[in-house]
């Protein structure tokens, strides 16, 4: 259901956009990696590592 809603709101790249949004919130200190939805964790992890923020990935 969430994937369908994301697709309807943001198009086919919606999942990537959501991952980028989560990564940004983590970098700003407003969210933590533990709060990321399970289906987005891998993408968010990759974005954080690519951004030089691998220290924010806590598993």
C-alpha positions, 0 to 999 in steps of 0.5 A, a space after each residue: 500500500 505504501 509503495 502504491 501511495 509513493 508511486 502515485 504521489 512521486 512517480 516511479 522515482 518516488 522511492 529514491 526521493 523518499 530515501 533522499 528525504 530520509 537521508 537529509 533528515 538524518 544528516 540534519 539530526 532530525 531523525 535517526 537511521 533506526 527510524 528509517 522504514 525497513 524497505 528504504 534502509 538500503 537506499 538511505 544507507 547508500 546515500 549516507 555513505 556516498 555523502 560522507 556520513 557513514 558514521 550516521 548509519 547505526 546498525 
